[in-house]
Amino acid sequence: MPRTTLTQRINIDSMKIKDLIENFEADLDEKASRKLCVSRRSDDDLGASNLASCKSQGLRARDGNKSHKLGKGPTSRTKVGGKKIKGKRYGGPLPDWS
């Protein structure tokens, strides 16, 4: 009889851990709020995840010298540094590489 009780207890505990993991993953998928993205906070003061989310939503300018093809024509390659361009997830032309 104690063996059955032990098995049930392990199953209950593993369910709780699974629920915690699912909640944690759901928190990671949340986008940064518009209020945070358009605030006067510097990029250095935002967390990396929030900054990436703001850039993907097109609410903060991108940085760097990277260029992407934003269309199908031969002249569609554009440097994205300093521009507010949305990512694919938010209806923009930039691809999602994750």
A tleap script that builds the chain and sets N, CA, C and O, in Angstrom:
source leaprc.protein.ff14SB
mol = sequence {
  NMET PRO ARG THR THR LEU THR GLN ARG ILE
  ASN ILE ASP SER MET LYS ILE LYS ASP LEU
  ILE GLU ASN PHE GLU ALA ASP LEU ASP GLU
  LYS ALA SER ARG LYS LEU CYS VAL SER ARG
  ARG SER ASP ASP ASP LEU GLY ALA SER ASN
  LEU ALA SER CYS LYS SER GLN GLY LEU ARG
  ALA ARG ASP GLY ASN LYS SER HIE LYS LEU
  GLY LYS GLY PRO THR SER ARG THR LYS VAL
  GLY GLY LYS LYS ILE LYS GLY LYS ARG TYR
  GLY GLY PRO LEU PRO ASP TRP CSER
}
set mol.1.N position { 0.808 -1.203 0.000 }
set mol.1.CA position { 0.000 0.000 0.000 }
set mol.1.C position { 0.852 1.268 0.000 }
set mol.1.O position { 0.546 2.175 -0.773 }
set mol.2.N position { 1.893 1.388 0.811 }
set mol.2.CA position { 2.708 2.604 0.803 }
set mol.2.C position { 3.333 2.866 -0.560 }
set mol.2.O position { 3.557 4.023 -0.919 }
set mol.3.N position { 3.615 1.831 -1.318 }
set mol.3.CA position { 4.212 2.004 -2.633 }
set mol.3.C position { 3.269 2.773 -3.563 }
set mol.3.O position { 3.718 3.652 -4.298 }
set mol.4.N position { 2.002 2.466 -3.544 }
set mol.4.CA position { 1.009 3.160 -4.354 }
set mol.4.C position { 0.931 4.634 -3.972 }
set mol.4.O position { 0.860 5.501 -4.843 }
set mol.5.N position { 0.945 4.914 -2.691 }
set mol.5.CA position { 0.902 6.290 -2.204 }
set mol.5.C position { 2.116 7.061 -2.707 }
set mol.5.O position { 1.994 8.216 -3.115 }
set mol.6.N position { 3.279 6.432 -2.680 }
set mol.6.CA position { 4.500 7.068 -3.143 }
set mol.6.C position { 4.404 7.387 -4.639 }
set mol.6.O position { 4.800 8.470 -5.069 }
set mol.7.N position { 3.891 6.465 -5.411 }
set mol.7.CA position { 3.749 6.685 -6.845 }
set mol.7.C position { 2.794 7.841 -7.133 }
set mol.7.O position { 3.062 8.657 -8.015 }
set mol.8.N position { 1.693 7.918 -6.407 }
set mol.8.CA position { 0.755 9.016 -6.605 }
set mol.8.C position { 1.395 10.341 -6.223 }
set mol.8.O position { 1.170 11.351 -6.890 }
set mol.9.N position { 2.167 10.352 -5.189 }
set mol.9.CA position { 2.820 11.585 -4.756 }
set mol.9.C position { 3.803 12.074 -5.810 }
set mol.9.O position { 3.862 13.274 -6.079 }
set mol.10.N position { 4.562 11.190 -6.404 }
set mol.10.CA position { 5.501 11.578 -7.450 }
set mol.10.C position { 4.749 12.150 -8.642 }
set mol.10.O position { 5.180 13.155 -9.208 }
set mol.11.N position { 3.664 11.553 -9.028 }
set mol.11.CA position { 2.885 12.061 -10.148 }
set mol.11.C position { 2.339 13.461 -9.862 }
set mol.11.O position { 2.345 14.320 -10.744 }
set mol.12.N position { 1.872 13.693 -8.650 }
set mol.12.CA position { 1.350 15.007 -8.278 }
set mol.12.C position { 2.469 16.049 -8.334 }
set mol.12.O position { 2.268 17.148 -8.850 }
set mol.13.N position { 3.630 15.710 -7.811 }
set mol.13.CA position { 4.754 16.634 -7.829 }
set mol.13.C position { 5.203 16.943 -9.253 }
set mol.13.O position { 5.502 18.095 -9.571 }
set mol.14.N position { 5.253 15.937 -10.105 }
set mol.14.CA position { 5.689 16.185 -11.478 }
set mol.14.C position { 4.668 17.044 -12.226 }
set mol.14.O position { 5.045 17.825 -13.100 }
set mol.15.N position { 3.400 16.911 -11.899 }
set mol.15.CA position { 2.396 17.774 -12.513 }
set mol.15.C position { 2.638 19.226 -12.120 }
set mol.15.O position { 2.531 20.119 -12.961 }
set mol.16.N position { 2.957 19.469 -10.877 }
set mol.16.CA position { 3.191 20.819 -10.416 }
set mol.16.C position { 4.410 21.435 -11.104 }
set mol.16.O position { 4.380 22.604 -11.490 }
set mol.17.N position { 5.461 20.668 -11.256 }
set mol.17.CA position { 6.652 21.162 -11.942 }
set mol.17.C position { 6.319 21.471 -13.395 }
set mol.17.O position { 6.759 22.489 -13.930 }
set mol.18.N position { 5.557 20.613 -14.025 }
set mol.18.CA position { 5.167 20.839 -15.417 }
set mol.18.C position { 4.352 22.132 -15.542 }
set mol.18.O position { 4.558 22.911 -16.474 }
set mol.19.N position { 3.429 22.357 -14.604 }
set mol.19.CA position { 2.633 23.581 -14.626 }
set mol.19.C position { 3.517 24.805 -14.465 }
set mol.19.O position { 3.312 25.814 -15.140 }
set mol.20.N position { 4.503 24.723 -13.571 }
set mol.20.CA position { 5.421 25.844 -13.369 }
set mol.20.C position { 6.211 26.144 -14.635 }
set mol.20.O position { 6.386 27.306 -15.001 }
set mol.21.N position { 6.683 25.112 -15.296 }
set mol.21.CA position { 7.452 25.300 -16.527 }
set mol.21.C position { 6.585 25.941 -17.601 }
set mol.21.O position { 7.039 26.843 -18.305 }
set mol.22.N position { 5.339 25.486 -17.736 }
set mol.22.CA position { 4.445 26.067 -18.735 }
set mol.22.C position { 4.169 27.540 -18.451 }
set mol.22.O position { 4.141 28.356 -19.373 }
set mol.23.N position { 3.967 27.882 -17.181 }
set mol.23.CA position { 3.731 29.280 -16.819 }
set mol.23.C position { 4.961 30.127 -17.094 }
set mol.23.O position { 4.843 31.261 -17.557 }
set mol.24.N position { 6.140 29.587 -16.813 }
set mol.24.CA position { 7.377 30.317 -17.050 }
set mol.24.C position { 7.563 30.569 -18.546 }
set mol.24.O position { 7.955 31.668 -18.940 }
set mol.25.N position { 7.289 29.572 -19.376 }
set mol.25.CA position { 7.422 29.729 -20.826 }
set mol.25.C position { 6.399 30.729 -21.346 }
set mol.25.O position { 6.701 31.481 -22.272 }
set mol.26.N position { 5.212 30.757 -20.782 }
set mol.26.CA position { 4.188 31.718 -21.202 }
set mol.26.C position { 4.636 33.136 -20.882 }
set mol.26.O position { 4.384 34.055 -21.661 }
set mol.27.N position { 5.300 33.326 -19.739 }
set mol.27.CA position { 5.807 34.647 -19.382 }
set mol.27.C position { 6.884 35.111 -20.352 }
set mol.27.O position { 6.995 36.305 -20.632 }
set mol.28.N position { 7.669 34.188 -20.860 }
set mol.28.CA position { 8.730 34.558 -21.798 }
set mol.28.C position { 8.160 35.018 -23.136 }
set mol.28.O position { 8.788 35.818 -23.829 }
set mol.29.N position { 6.996 34.532 -23.503 }
set mol.29.CA position { 6.409 34.869 -24.790 }
set mol.29.C position { 5.665 36.202 -24.786 }
set mol.29.O position { 5.264 36.687 -25.844 }
set mol.30.N position { 5.477 36.793 -23.620 }
set mol.30.CA position { 4.740 38.051 -23.558 }
set mol.30.C position { 5.537 39.170 -24.200 }
set mol.30.O position { 6.756 39.246 -24.052 }
set mol.31.N position { 4.828 40.042 -24.919 }
set mol.31.CA position { 5.519 41.167 -25.539 }
set mol.31.C position { 5.612 42.334 -24.563 }
set mol.31.O position { 4.826 42.438 -23.621 }
set mol.32.N position { 6.579 43.201 -24.804 }
set mol.32.CA position { 6.752 44.384 -23.967 }
set mol.32.C position { 5.590 45.343 -24.219 }
set mol.32.O position { 5.074 45.412 -25.335 }
set mol.33.N position { 5.184 46.066 -23.211 }
set mol.33.CA position { 4.057 46.981 -23.351 }
set mol.33.C position { 4.447 48.187 -24.208 }
set mol.33.O position { 5.612 48.580 -24.268 }
set mol.34.N position { 3.459 48.749 -24.854 }
set mol.34.CA position { 3.698 49.940 -25.678 }
set mol.34.C position { 4.234 51.083 -24.816 }
set mol.34.O position { 5.122 51.824 -25.237 }
set mol.35.N position { 3.689 51.216 -23.612 }
set mol.35.CA position { 4.106 52.281 -22.709 }
set mol.35.C position { 5.603 52.183 -22.407 }
set mol.35.O position { 6.306 53.194 -22.398 }
set mol.36.N position { 6.082 50.975 -22.162 }
set mol.36.CA position { 7.504 50.769 -21.896 }
set mol.36.C position { 8.346 51.075 -23.134 }
set mol.36.O position { 9.407 51.691 -23.036 }
set mol.37.N position { 7.869 50.643 -24.285 }
set mol.37.CA position { 8.648 50.808 -25.521 }
set mol.37.C position { 8.785 52.267 -25.938 }
set mol.37.O position { 9.833 52.662 -26.449 }
set mol.38.N position { 7.762 53.065 -25.733 }
set mol.38.CA position { 7.823 54.467 -26.168 }
set mol.38.C position { 8.279 55.395 -25.048 }
set mol.38.O position { 8.314 56.613 -25.225 }
set mol.39.N position { 8.630 54.822 -23.892 }
set mol.39.CA position { 9.099 55.646 -22.783 }
set mol.39.C position { 10.472 56.238 -23.115 }
set mol.39.O position { 11.096 55.869 -24.110 }
set mol.40.N position { 10.923 57.147 -22.280 }
set mol.40.CA position { 12.209 57.802 -22.499 }
set mol.40.C position { 13.373 57.008 -21.927 }
set mol.40.O position { 14.507 57.487 -21.925 }
set mol.41.N position { 13.109 55.812 -21.448 }
set mol.41.CA position { 14.168 54.955 -20.931 }
set mol.41.C position { 15.160 54.633 -22.040 }
set mol.41.O position { 14.771 54.390 -23.182 }
set mol.42.N position { 16.432 54.633 -21.698 }
set mol.42.CA position { 17.439 54.303 -22.703 }
set mol.42.C position { 17.425 52.799 -22.980 }
set mol.42.O position { 16.903 52.016 -22.186 }
set mol.43.N position { 17.999 52.412 -24.106 }
set mol.43.CA position { 18.068 50.996 -24.456 }
set mol.43.C position { 18.855 50.209 -23.413 }
set mol.43.O position { 18.560 49.041 -23.160 }
set mol.44.N position { 19.848 50.842 -22.815 }
set mol.44.CA position { 20.661 50.165 -21.806 }
set mol.44.C position { 19.873 49.872 -20.534 }
set mol.44.O position { 20.181 48.915 -19.823 }
set mol.45.N position { 18.865 50.682 -20.241 }
set mol.45.CA position { 18.070 50.494 -19.027 }
set mol.45.C position { 16.979 49.439 -19.185 }
set mol.45.O position { 16.457 48.936 -18.190 }
set mol.46.N position { 16.630 49.099 -20.420 }
set mol.46.CA position { 15.643 48.042 -20.656 }
set mol.46.C position { 16.339 46.692 -20.603 }
set mol.46.O position { 17.535 46.598 -20.879 }
set mol.47.N position { 15.611 45.665 -20.255 }
set mol.47.CA position { 16.170 44.320 -20.327 }
set mol.47.C position { 16.315 43.895 -21.777 }
set mol.47.O position { 15.659 44.454 -22.657 }
set mol.48.N position { 17.158 42.921 -22.033 }
set mol.48.CA position { 17.417 42.475 -23.406 }
set mol.48.C position { 16.146 41.959 -24.082 }
set mol.48.O position { 15.912 42.238 -25.258 }
set mol.49.N position { 15.333 41.212 -23.351 }
set mol.49.CA position { 14.112 40.658 -23.922 }
set mol.49.C position { 13.112 41.767 -24.275 }
set mol.49.O position { 12.515 41.754 -25.351 }
set mol.50.N position { 12.939 42.722 -23.357 }
set mol.50.CA position { 12.016 43.827 -23.628 }
set mol.50.C position { 12.498 44.672 -24.795 }
set mol.50.O position { 11.692 45.088 -25.627 }
set mol.51.N position { 13.798 44.932 -24.872 }
set mol.51.CA position { 14.337 45.730 -25.973 }
set mol.51.C position { 14.118 45.030 -27.307 }
set mol.51.O position { 13.723 45.665 -28.284 }
set mol.52.N position { 14.372 43.725 -27.353 }
set mol.52.CA position { 14.155 42.964 -28.583 }
set mol.52.C position { 12.678 42.985 -28.980 }
set mol.52.O position { 12.353 43.098 -30.162 }
set mol.53.N position { 11.787 42.877 -27.995 }
set mol.53.CA position { 10.360 42.916 -28.270 }
set mol.53.C position { 9.937 44.282 -28.809 }
set mol.53.O position { 9.140 44.363 -29.743 }
set mol.54.N position { 10.471 45.352 -28.223 }
set mol.54.CA position { 10.146 46.710 -28.683 }
set mol.54.C position { 10.598 46.915 -30.124 }
set mol.54.O position { 9.878 47.507 -30.928 }
set mol.55.N position { 11.783 46.426 -30.446 }
set mol.55.CA position { 12.296 46.560 -31.811 }
set mol.55.C position { 11.446 45.757 -32.788 }
set mol.55.O position { 11.146 46.229 -33.885 }
set mol.56.N position { 11.056 44.546 -32.395 }
set mol.56.CA position { 10.248 43.706 -33.260 }
set mol.56.C position { 8.862 44.296 -33.500 }
set mol.56.O position { 8.283 44.106 -34.569 }
set mol.57.N position { 8.328 45.011 -32.508 }
set mol.57.CA position { 7.024 45.661 -32.663 }
set mol.57.C position { 7.118 46.944 -33.481 }
set mol.57.O position { 6.098 47.529 -33.848 }
set mol.58.N position { 8.350 47.382 -33.768 }
set mol.58.CA position { 8.532 48.611 -34.529 }
set mol.58.C position { 8.396 49.860 -33.693 }
set mol.58.O position { 8.147 50.937 -34.235 }
set mol.59.N position { 8.554 49.746 -32.376 }
set mol.59.CA position { 8.388 50.887 -31.486 }
set mol.59.C position { 9.728 51.498 -31.066 }
set mol.59.O position { 9.755 52.586 -30.492 }
set mol.60.N position { 10.821 50.821 -31.342 }
set mol.60.CA position { 12.171 51.327 -31.083 }
set mol.60.C position { 13.007 51.123 -32.337 }
set mol.60.O position { 12.822 50.155 -33.076 }
set mol.61.N position { 13.921 52.045 -32.561 }
set mol.61.CA position { 14.785 51.938 -33.736 }
set mol.61.C position { 15.767 50.788 -33.572 }
set mol.61.O position { 16.232 50.509 -32.466 }
set mol.62.N position { 16.072 50.135 -34.660 }
set mol.62.CA position { 17.052 49.061 -34.652 }
set mol.62.C position { 18.444 49.666 -34.747 }
set mol.62.O position { 18.607 50.805 -35.184 }
set mol.63.N position { 19.440 48.900 -34.338 }
set mol.63.CA position { 20.804 49.402 -34.426 }
set mol.63.C position { 21.667 48.394 -35.185 }
set mol.63.O position { 21.234 47.273 -35.453 }
set mol.64.N position { 22.861 48.793 -35.519 }
set mol.64.CA position { 23.766 47.910 -36.231 }
set mol.64.C position { 23.802 48.226 -37.717 }
set mol.64.O position { 23.070 49.084 -38.209 }
set mol.65.N position { 24.660 47.519 -38.408 }
set mol.65.CA position { 24.890 47.768 -39.830 }
set mol.65.C position { 24.316 46.649 -40.694 }
set mol.65.O position { 24.649 46.550 -41.875 }
set mol.66.N position { 23.463 45.811 -40.123 }
set mol.66.CA position { 22.906 44.656 -40.815 }
set mol.66.C position { 21.933 45.082 -41.900 }
set mol.66.O position { 21.155 46.017 -41.711 }
set mol.67.N position { 21.975 44.404 -43.025 }
set mol.67.CA position { 21.012 44.685 -44.094 }
set mol.67.C position { 20.151 43.449 -44.333 }
set mol.67.O position { 20.600 42.317 -44.149 }
set mol.68.N position { 18.921 43.684 -44.742 }
set mol.68.CA position { 17.965 42.613 -45.026 }
set mol.68.C position { 17.272 42.903 -46.346 }
set mol.68.O position { 17.175 44.053 -46.773 }
set mol.69.N position { 16.796 41.851 -46.979 }
set mol.69.CA position { 15.953 42.040 -48.164 }
set mol.69.C position { 14.531 42.249 -47.678 }
set mol.69.O position { 13.951 41.370 -47.040 }
set mol.70.N position { 13.973 43.403 -47.976 }
set mol.70.CA position { 12.622 43.726 -47.513 }
set mol.70.C position { 11.584 43.553 -48.606 }
set mol.70.O position { 10.404 43.829 -48.386 }
set mol.71.N position { 11.994 43.109 -49.761 }
set mol.71.CA position { 11.067 42.871 -50.858 }
set mol.71.C position { 11.639 41.814 -51.775 }
set mol.71.O position { 12.526 41.059 -51.378 }
set mol.72.N position { 11.135 41.750 -53.012 }
set mol.72.CA position { 11.589 40.713 -53.933 }
set mol.72.C position { 12.531 41.254 -55.005 }
set mol.72.O position { 13.219 40.481 -55.671 }
set mol.73.N position { 12.566 42.555 -55.176 }
set mol.73.CA position { 13.400 43.132 -56.226 }
set mol.73.C position { 14.872 43.154 -55.886 }
set mol.73.O position { 15.240 42.966 -54.726 }
set mol.74.N position { 15.734 43.384 -56.884 }
set mol.74.CA position { 17.177 43.410 -56.638 }
set mol.74.C position { 17.629 44.606 -55.799 }
set mol.74.O position { 18.712 44.572 -55.215 }
set mol.75.N position { 16.826 45.648 -55.734 }
set mol.75.CA position { 17.198 46.831 -54.957 }
set mol.75.C position { 16.493 46.870 -53.596 }
set mol.75.O position { 16.444 47.911 -52.942 }
set mol.76.N position { 15.956 45.739 -53.187 }
set mol.76.CA position { 15.180 45.717 -51.941 }
set mol.76.C position { 16.054 45.538 -50.699 }
set mol.76.O position { 15.548 45.591 -49.578 }
set mol.77.N position { 17.358 45.327 -50.886 }
set mol.77.CA position { 18.241 45.161 -49.718 }
set mol.77.C position { 18.454 46.513 -49.054 }
set mol.77.O position { 18.897 47.473 -49.684 }
set mol.78.N position { 18.123 46.566 -47.746 }
set mol.78.CA position { 18.143 47.822 -47.001 }
set mol.78.C position { 18.853 47.634 -45.667 }
set mol.78.O position { 18.663 46.619 -44.997 }
set mol.79.N position { 19.672 48.612 -45.277 }
set mol.79.CA position { 20.267 48.580 -43.945 }
set mol.79.C position { 19.193 49.006 -42.949 }
set mol.79.O position { 18.523 50.021 -43.142 }
set mol.80.N position { 19.038 48.228 -41.891 }
set mol.80.CA position { 17.947 48.473 -40.954 }
set mol.80.C position { 18.363 49.313 -39.756 }
set mol.80.O position { 17.505 49.693 -38.959 }
set mol.81.N position { 19.636 49.615 -39.599 }
set mol.81.CA position { 20.111 50.406 -38.465 }
set mol.81.C position { 19.469 51.783 -38.442 }
set mol.81.O position { 19.443 52.477 -39.459 }
set mol.82.N position { 18.948 52.183 -37.281 }
set mol.82.CA position { 18.336 53.494 -37.111 }
set mol.82.C position { 16.906 53.588 -37.600 }
set mol.82.O position { 16.308 54.662 -37.540 }
set mol.83.N position { 16.340 52.487 -38.083 }
set mol.83.CA position { 14.962 52.510 -38.612 }
set mol.83.C position { 14.037 51.707 -37.710 }
set mol.83.O position { 14.454 50.744 -37.067 }
set mol.84.N position { 12.789 52.115 -37.673 }
set mol.84.CA position { 11.765 51.389 -36.922 }
set mol.84.C position { 11.039 50.478 -37.899 }
set mol.84.O position { 10.102 50.904 -38.575 }
set mol.85.N position { 11.468 49.234 -37.974 }
set mol.85.CA position { 10.887 48.261 -38.900 }
set mol.85.C position { 10.346 47.093 -38.094 }
set mol.85.O position { 11.055 46.534 -37.257 }
set mol.86.N position { 9.105 46.724 -38.335 }
set mol.86.CA position { 8.471 45.621 -37.610 }
set mol.86.C position { 9.017 44.272 -38.073 }
set mol.86.O position { 9.442 44.100 -39.215 }
set mol.87.N position { 8.986 43.326 -37.139 }
set mol.87.CA position { 9.323 41.948 -37.456 }
set mol.87.C position { 8.109 41.223 -38.016 }
set mol.87.O position { 6.985 41.715 -37.919 }
set mol.88.N position { 8.335 40.057 -38.602 }
set mol.88.CA position { 7.259 39.256 -39.224 }
set mol.88.C position { 6.112 38.978 -38.255 }
set mol.88.O position { 4.946 39.018 -38.647 }
set mol.89.N position { 6.437 38.698 -36.994 }
set mol.89.CA position { 5.429 38.341 -35.990 }
set mol.89.C position { 4.410 39.460 -35.791 }
set mol.89.O position { 3.262 39.197 -35.432 }
set mol.90.N position { 4.821 40.697 -36.022 }
set mol.90.CA position { 3.940 41.848 -35.809 }
set mol.90.C position { 3.506 42.483 -37.127 }
set mol.90.O position { 3.098 43.644 -37.147 }
set mol.91.N position { 3.589 41.738 -38.223 }
set mol.91.CA position { 3.085 42.212 -39.497 }
set mol.91.C position { 4.081 42.986 -40.330 }
set mol.91.O position { 3.686 43.675 -41.271 }
set mol.92.N position { 5.356 42.896 -40.015 }
set mol.92.CA position { 6.381 43.614 -40.761 }
set mol.92.C position { 7.123 42.717 -41.734 }
set mol.92.O position { 6.834 41.523 -41.819 }
set mol.93.N position { 8.081 43.277 -42.474 }
set mol.93.CA position { 8.785 42.527 -43.479 }
set mol.93.C position { 10.014 41.757 -42.979 }
set mol.93.O position { 10.495 40.865 -43.677 }
set mol.94.N position { 10.529 42.078 -41.798 }
set mol.94.CA position { 11.752 41.405 -41.341 }
set mol.94.C position { 11.474 39.983 -40.909 }
set mol.94.O position { 10.524 39.737 -40.166 }
set mol.95.N position { 12.292 39.037 -41.362 }
set mol.95.CA position { 12.081 37.634 -41.010 }
set mol.95.C position { 12.425 37.353 -39.555 }
set mol.95.O position { 13.189 38.087 -38.929 }
set mol.96.N position { 11.847 36.274 -39.027 }
set mol.96.CA position { 12.114 35.836 -37.665 }
set mol.96.C position { 13.132 34.706 -37.758 }
set mol.96.O position { 12.837 33.648 -38.313 }
set mol.97.N position { 14.318 34.923 -37.222 }
set mol.97.CA position { 15.388 33.917 -37.331 }
set mol.97.C position { 15.455 33.004 -36.126 }
set mol.97.O position { 16.365 32.179 -36.045 }
set mol.98.N position { 14.537 33.114 -35.194 }
set mol.98.CA position { 14.659 32.259 -33.993 }
set mol.98.C position { 14.151 30.861 -34.236 }
set mol.98.O position { 14.184 30.026 -33.332 }
savepdb mol mol.pdb
quit
